[in-house]
């Protein structure tokens, strides 16, 4: 079982900018194979996973149009053993997660993001913590490019250092696809801090703090892109009394959880908050 430590550059990126990149985290051939599996899923008449329609859906019935009608697939990895074993439960990703989270953690979210050529829509500026609103501020976020993600085809953008500014209230606008950062606040943040484009090749992974502000623009280019992402968390971070069905064990007590379908987290295994300690002496009432 291998171990991992960030390079000086990666650690500086994590602490100062709020994100870092692992080049070639997954072999390029494996990333391309995963892309093929997802394209097959997208071409089905109705994928048997939660799918969010793309606002720029071309509404055609050709295979190309059908593959472009979604912007996001959620909780999809339990249908695809190749992606579970070669990404979410892979040695490449679990060694990184263990550095930040320790020897016991589970997959909190898993998503696939689709940005087809010329029709892929924007994902608005947001903080993941601002969308979740569950009090869990330190889970570990990761996102892998299956196709090259470039400035031209709508790669991720970050506002460096924004993870140090706290969690902003998020708003819904008439044209929002989900809650987003207040647009006036975004303009000021960009004026103060600028933005950084995160270009990735197939198999590269970007990891970010769940409070860093990020965005991806529309894709006007002739080159589409697909990416898969996830969030790891731990029983110590999680404070929910009711867990959604898509929390799955990845590592427990230093051992990988390689079974497929993956094992769902049992609510009874998540510890509650410790009781308040009792005072050693009872002081006289004040006042």
Phi, psi and omega per residue, in radians:
X1 nan 2.066 -3.022
X2 -1.452 2.951 3.095
X3 -2.174 2.946 -3.088
X4 -2.544 2.516 2.978
X5 -2.422 2.529 3.121
X6 -1.197 2.588 2.983
X7 -1.242 2.948 3.105
X8 -1.038 -0.675 3.132
X9 -1.166 -0.742 3.136
X10 -1.136 -0.737 -3.137
X11 -1.150 -0.681 3.087
X12 -1.119 -0.683 3.088
X13 -1.112 -0.729 -3.132
X14 -1.112 -0.797 -3.036
X15 -1.399 -0.599 -3.068
X16 -1.692 -0.760 -3.114
X17 -1.621 -0.495 -3.094
X18 1.710 0.141 3.110
X19 -2.798 2.804 3.025
X20 -2.604 2.872 -3.066
X21 -2.065 2.443 2.988
X22 -1.953 1.894 -3.135
X23 -1.327 2.312 3.091
X24 1.100 0.599 -3.140
X25 -1.045 -0.683 3.082
X26 -2.065 2.392 3.123
X27 -0.951 2.461 -3.078
X28 -1.001 -0.689 3.126
X29 -1.071 -0.678 3.113
X30 -1.168 -0.693 3.119
X31 -1.103 -0.713 3.133
X32 -1.172 -0.652 3.088
X33 -1.109 -0.725 3.092
X34 -1.100 -0.683 3.101
X35 -1.036 -0.720 3.118
X36 -1.100 -0.681 3.109
X37 -1.102 -0.732 -3.129
X38 -1.223 -0.669 3.097
X39 -1.081 -0.660 3.068
X40 -1.082 -0.713 3.111
X41 -1.121 -0.720 -3.120
X42 -1.158 -0.501 -3.096
X43 -1.435 -0.136 3.107
X44 -1.186 2.625 -3.138
X45 -0.922 -0.771 3.064
X46 -2.505 1.855 3.117
X47 -1.021 2.419 -3.110
X48 -1.498 0.730 3.058
X49 -2.379 2.910 3.074
X50 -1.222 2.171 -3.082
X51 -2.233 2.294 3.097
X52 -1.724 2.205 3.126
X53 -1.141 2.549 3.050
X54 -1.463 2.273 3.122
X55 -1.025 -0.373 -3.135
X56 -1.819 0.428 3.117
X57 -0.864 2.174 -3.128
X58 -1.218 -0.224 3.031
X59 1.100 0.393 3.076
X60 -1.621 3.064 -3.131
X61 -2.056 0.192 3.064
X62 -1.337 2.802 3.072
X63 -0.959 -0.686 3.141
X64 -1.117 -0.737 3.138
X65 -1.198 -0.707 3.140
X66 -1.097 -0.645 -3.130
X67 -1.252 -0.215 -3.109
X68 -1.846 0.123 -2.985
X69 -1.489 -0.127 3.133
X70 -2.054 2.610 3.037
X71 -1.791 -0.394 -3.048
X72 -2.704 2.426 2.967
X73 -2.000 2.347 -3.119
X74 -2.051 2.586 3.132
X75 0.869 0.857 -3.056
X76 -1.704 -0.323 -2.944
X77 -1.256 -0.372 3.137
X78 -1.284 -0.134 3.076
X79 -1.688 -0.148 -2.960
X80 -2.289 1.581 -3.090
X81 -1.045 -0.585 3.129
X82 -1.007 -0.772 -3.082
X83 -1.311 -0.628 3.078
X84 -1.062 -0.880 -3.044
X85 -1.296 -0.611 -3.023
X86 -1.665 -0.086 3.088
X87 -2.317 -1.243 -3.012
X88 -1.097 -0.626 -3.141
X89 -1.916 0.303 -3.086
X90 -1.332 2.715 3.064
X91 -1.056 -0.629 -3.109
X92 -1.042 -0.733 -3.098
X93 -1.546 -0.634 -3.092
X94 -1.223 -0.525 3.088
X95 -1.167 -0.634 3.081
X96 -1.172 -0.799 -3.118
X97 -1.087 -0.675 -3.131
X98 -1.099 -0.565 3.115
X99 -1.079 -0.670 -3.073
X100 -1.622 -0.522 -2.962
X101 -2.029 -0.215 -3.103
X102 1.620 -2.840 -2.945
X103 -1.630 0.034 3.119
X104 -2.381 2.029 3.124
X105 -2.764 2.820 -3.116
X106 -2.315 2.898 3.104
X107 -1.516 2.027 -3.085
X108 -1.498 -0.760 3.100
X109 -2.392 2.596 2.956
X110 -2.464 2.322 -3.013
X111 -2.505 2.699 2.990
X112 -2.139 2.254 -3.122
X113 -1.926 2.243 -3.069
X114 -2.030 2.238 3.116
X115 -2.340 1.464 -3.045
X116 -1.158 2.766 3.092
X117 -0.999 2.273 3.020
X118 1.168 -0.167 -3.117
X119 -2.178 -0.161 -3.095
X120 -1.122 2.221 -3.051
X121 -1.514 2.997 3.135
X122 -1.433 2.622 2.897
X123 -1.850 2.123 -2.969
X124 -1.215 2.870 3.084
X125 -1.051 2.281 3.133
X126 -2.817 2.914 2.909
X127 -1.958 2.395 3.111
X128 -1.039 -0.722 3.097
X129 -1.084 -0.525 3.112
X130 -1.251 -0.440 3.071
X131 -1.495 -0.708 -3.060
X132 -1.205 -0.811 -3.137
X133 0.904 0.703 -3.110
X134 -1.975 0.136 3.104
X135 1.392 0.005 -3.124
X136 -1.670 1.686 -2.990
X137 -1.669 -0.078 -3.047
X138 -2.195 0.471 3.003
X139 -1.222 3.003 -3.020
X140 -1.958 2.052 -3.079
X141 -1.743 2.455 3.105
X142 -2.580 2.627 -2.989
X143 -2.584 2.175 -3.107
X144 -2.049 2.331 3.057
X145 -1.382 2.230 3.000
X146 -1.659 -0.566 2.914
X147 -1.893 2.747 3.036
X148 -0.979 2.300 3.068
X149 -1.827 2.033 -3.036
X150 -2.171 2.940 3.062
X151 -1.029 -0.639 -3.084
X152 -1.206 -0.614 -3.082
X153 -1.825 0.313 2.965
X154 1.588 0.792 3.117
X155 -1.174 2.904 3.103
X156 -1.093 2.555 3.007
X157 -2.180 2.525 3.134
X158 -2.193 2.612 2.932
X159 -1.693 1.852 -2.987
X160 -1.089 2.402 3.101
X161 1.376 -0.006 -3.075
X162 -1.241 -0.258 3.105
X163 -1.197 -0.219 -3.131
X164 -1.605 0.009 -3.000
X165 -1.726 0.099 -3.090
X166 1.489 -3.083 -3.100
X167 -1.770 2.149 3.142
X168 -1.471 2.563 2.990
X169 -1.135 2.413 -3.137
X170 -1.803 2.613 -3.043
X171 -2.207 2.725 2.987
X172 -1.816 2.182 3.041
X173 -1.778 2.940 -3.113
X174 -1.012 -0.566 -3.095
X175 -1.843 0.278 -3.130
X176 -1.272 2.453 2.964
X177 -1.557 -0.374 2.953
X178 -2.806 3.025 -3.134
X179 -0.989 2.583 -3.073
X180 -2.525 2.930 3.078
X181 -1.090 2.543 3.045
X182 -0.954 2.252 -2.993
X183 -1.136 -0.577 3.078
X184 -1.153 -0.645 3.112
X185 -1.140 -0.692 3.121
X186 -1.076 -0.774 3.139
X187 -1.026 -0.716 -3.137
X188 -1.222 -0.721 3.116
X189 -1.070 -0.738 3.136
X190 -1.163 -0.692 3.108
X191 -1.093 -0.646 -3.093
X192 -1.413 -0.659 -2.941
X193 -2.102 -0.266 -3.079
X194 1.300 -3.098 3.088
X195 -2.260 2.734 3.092
X196 -2.229 2.214 3.101
X197 -1.467 2.367 -3.090
X198 -1.923 1.548 -3.137
X199 -1.453 2.323 -3.084
X200 -2.320 2.581 2.999
X201 -1.678 2.945 3.127
X202 -1.003 2.190 -3.132
X203 1.647 -0.166 3.030
X204 -1.347 2.571 -3.129
X205 -2.195 2.371 2.980
X206 -1.930 2.351 3.114
X207 -2.035 2.369 -3.109
X208 -2.438 2.742 3.064
X209 -1.240 2.463 -3.024
X210 -1.248 -0.033 3.059
X211 -1.874 0.027 3.140
X212 -1.340 2.455 -3.132
X213 -1.379 2.270 -3.116
X214 -2.563 2.891 -2.950
X215 -2.844 2.698 2.894
X216 -2.398 2.310 -3.056
X217 -1.407 3.030 3.042
X218 -1.065 2.881 3.128
X219 -1.958 1.662 3.103
X220 -1.506 -0.027 -3.013
X221 -1.439 2.955 3.058
X222 -1.435 0.110 -3.074
X223 -2.048 1.987 3.084
X224 -1.349 2.964 3.044
X225 -2.590 2.588 3.060
X226 -2.224 2.453 3.104
X227 -2.444 2.701 3.054
X228 -2.154 2.585 -3.023
X229 -2.485 2.834 3.104
X230 -2.754 2.958 3.080
X231 -2.383 2.161 3.021
X232 -1.690 2.548 3.054
X233 -2.500 3.090 -3.094
X234 -2.290 2.824 3.068
X235 -1.033 -0.521 -3.138
X236 -1.244 -0.566 3.124
X237 -1.373 -0.712 -3.031
X238 -1.251 2.287 3.099
X239 -2.141 0.189 -3.127
X240 -1.271 2.452 3.051
X241 -1.545 -0.265 3.106
X242 -2.304 2.001 -3.098
X243 -1.630 2.454 3.013
X244 -1.140 2.855 -3.051
X245 -1.243 -0.215 -3.047
X246 -1.766 0.539 2.941
X247 -1.668 2.113 -3.045
X248 -2.253 2.403 3.111
X249 -1.135 2.381 3.058
X250 -2.030 -0.736 3.113
X251 -2.437 2.353 3.103
X252 -2.391 2.093 3.095
X253 0.933 0.716 3.069
X254 1.444 0.093 -3.128
X255 -2.085 2.358 3.114
X256 -1.213 2.542 3.109
X257 -1.746 1.621 -2.975
X258 -1.684 0.007 -3.133
X259 -1.132 2.607 3.037
X260 -2.384 2.319 -0.017
X261 -1.051 2.656 -3.122
X262 -1.135 2.682 -3.084
X263 -1.404 2.237 3.134
X264 -1.287 2.535 3.110
X265 -1.242 2.316 3.091
X266 -1.562 2.231 -3.101
X267 -0.980 -0.548 -3.103
X268 -1.186 -0.274 -3.130
X269 -1.560 -0.062 3.115
X270 -1.667 2.036 -3.067
X271 -1.202 2.525 3.052
X272 -1.395 3.095 3.088
X273 -1.204 2.490 3.120
X274 -1.160 2.542 3.109
X275 -1.180 2.742 3.065
X276 -1.117 2.431 3.117
X277 -1.223 2.597 3.098
X278 -1.448 2.468 3.097
X279 -1.230 2.523 3.132
X280 -1.237 -0.587 3.116
X281 -2.275 2.663 3.092
X282 -1.746 1.839 -3.109
X283 -1.261 2.835 3.076
X284 -1.148 2.531 3.104
X285 -0.983 2.541 3.118
X286 -1.509 2.348 3.052
X287 1.580 nan nan
